[in-house]
Amino acid sequence: MSSIWHSRLHLSIFGQSHSPAIGMTLDGIPAGESIDMDELHAFMARRAPGRFPWSTSRKEDDIPEFLSGIVNGKTCGAPITAIIRNGNTRSGDYSNIIDIPRPGHADYTAHIKYGGYQDVSGGGHFSGRLTAAMCIAGGICLQILSRHGITIGAHISCINGIFDEFFDPVNVNAATLRSLHKMDFPVLYSGDDEVMIKAIQAAKNNGDSVGGSIECAAVGLPPGLGDPIFDGMENRI
């Protein structure tokens, strides 16, 4: 399973859902970039589990601990490595996964792929817990991009067949995208969040879950980004 993404930047993630820590290494960030830790912590808090009734019941602070790459609040040119220590783990809850893989998870796939040697606790390296490590890298990149006039934002476009409004394809603005960053449940049309949350809660009460999708937009990108034919944005996506 590939845990490395590389282009101009190289990002690798490591750890498992219930290992002592998860983390990431981000290489290729120029030296001298300021990193606002308070802003990064606020960004990480938006994804931290256990904060809302509609999120997972697992509670983690998701505070990154930097091991290298940042000195006195600025990047130093070395690879940036950070970890998040796992605290709220109950590995015994997953002891039956070896015999009964969960539907909708990667338990069976992992068992076949790794011949039974995979870490089953919480899904191991297949767990959504690893997205926290990706968010460290994303939060750093968002700060740097914003200083170059580039703003990225996303909203929940659909949950369980309940649709939010969509971005105007020819008139997305940075102010709208920044406003989404401040929402615990980001939607464009106020009121859609309550309906969606009720659908999530109803499924949760029934021991079920619902699917959803997001819509993401970026503004301020320089003209000419991407290359034909194989390195264009559409092809990469």
N, C-alpha and C positions, 0 to 999 in steps of 0.2 A: 504494500500500500504506500503510495507516494505521499510523503509529508513535506515536500519541498516545492515551492512555487518560485520560479525564477524568470526574470526578464531584465529590466534595468535594475530592479531590486531583487534580492534573494531572500525569501522568507521560508523558514523551516519551523515546524511546531513539534513539540514532544510532550510525553507524559500520557497518563491514562486517567480516566474518570476518578478512580479511587487511589491513584498513586500519591506519594507524599506531595507532589507538586506537578503542575503543568507549566508549559512555558513556550517561548518563541525566541528565535534569533533572526534579526533583520539586518541584512548587510547591504551596503550601497548607499546609505543615507549620507549626504555630504557633511563635513565637519562644520561646526559653528552654528548649527540650527538650534534655536531656543525651544525647549520643551516645557510647557506650562503643566506642572504636575497636578495642580488643582483642576485644571480643565480636563486633563486626561482621566483623573479619578471620577469626575462628574460623568464623563463619557462612559467609563466602565460601569458605573453604577446603574446606567440605563439598562444594561444587559444582565446585571447580577441577579441570580435566582433568589426566589423566596421573598421578593419585595411586594408582590401584589397577589390577590386571590386567583388571578388567571394565569399565573406563572407556576413553574415547578415548585414543589414544597421544599426542595433542598435549599438551605440557606448558606450562602458564601459571601464574604466581603468583596472578593475579586479585586484586592489591592495589589497591583504589580510591584514586585521587588526587583530592582535593576541590578544586574551583576556586572555589566560592562557596557561601554558605548556612550554613556552620558556622564559628564563631569561638570559639576557646578551649574546644572540646569541646561547645559549645551551639549550637543553631539560632538564627539571627539574624533570621528572618522573610523573608529573601530566598530566591529559588528555590535549591534545593540542586542543584548540578551537579558530577558526578564522572566521571572517565574511568578506564578500565583500558587500559594500553598493551599492544598485542599484540607478542609477542616471537617465539614459535615458529611462524613462517609459512613455508610452502613453496609459493608460488603456482604454480610450474612444474608441480606435481603435478596441476593442474586444467586444463591447457591444452587437453585433448581434450574438455572438457565442451561446448564450442561445438557439436561435431559429434555427441557421444555423451552425452546427458543421463543422469544416474544414476537408476536406478529407486528409488522410495521417497524421492526428494528433490524439491525445487522447481525443479530446473534447467530443465526444459521449460516449466513455468508461467512462470518468470521471463523466459525467452527470448521467449515470446509476449507477455507483459504489457509488457515494456520494449523490444521490437523489436530485441533483440540488443545493446543498450547496457548491459545489467546487468553487474555485477561477478561473474564466474564463480568467482573464487578462493575456495574453501572455502564456496561458496554465497552469498557476498556478504552482503547485508542479510537474506537468508532463512535464514541459518545459525543453528543452535542456540547459537552463540557469543554471540548477543545476549541470551540469558537471563542471562548474567553481569551485564549492566547492570540487568536487572530485579531481580536478587537484591540489588543495592546498596539499591534502594528498599525491597524487602521486608524486608531486615535492619534498616533504620532504623525502619520501621513496627512490626515485631515488638517492638523495644525499647520504643517508646512505648506500644503496646497492653498490654504486660506490666505496666507501671506502673499501668494502669487495671484490672488483674485479668483481662485477656483473654489466653488462651493458645491458640496454634494449633500443630497438629502433623500429620504425615502419615506413613504407612508404605507400603511396597510391598505392594499387595494381591494382585498376580498377575504372574507372568512366564512366558511360554511355556506357559500352562495349568497352572502350579504356583501354588496359592493359599495365601496366608497366612490367619491368622484375620482376622475383621472386628471393627471396633469394636462394642462393645455399644451399640446405638442409644439406650438409656436410662441408660447409666452410663459415660460417658466422663469421665475426670478429668484434671486439669491435670498431675498427677504422671506419668501415662502418656505424655502428649504431650511433656512436658519430657524424659523418658527417651529418646524417639525422636530428639531433637535431638543426643544424644551418640553415636549409632550411625553408623558409616560406611555400613552397609547396613541401614537401619531396617525391621525386621519386628517383629510382635507376638509371634510364636511362635519361640523360639530353636530353631534347626535348619533352619527354612525357608530361612534365608539361604544355608546351604551348598548346599542342593539347587538353589536359584535360580542361584547363582554358577556351579555346575557346568554348568547349562544354557546360561548366557551364554558360558562358556569353550568349550563344545563347538561352539556356533554360530560363535564367533569363529575357532576352529581350521579350520572348514570355509568360512571366508570369507563367513559369513552373519550375520544378526542376528535378534533375537527381539523380540516386542512385549511390552508390559506395561501395568499400570495402577496407580494409587495411590489411596488413600483418605485424605481429609483431614477433620479435625474442629477445631472451635473451641469453647471453653468460656468462660464468664464474660461472654458477650454480654448487653447490656442488653435487657430485654423491650421489645417494640414496634419493634425494628429493621426498617427497610424500610417501604414504603408500598404499599397496593393502588392500582391494579391493575397498572400498568406498572412501578413501581419496587420491587416486592417482590423478595426474595432469589431465589426460584425463577425468576422471570422474567429477572432479570439473568444468572443462571447459564445 
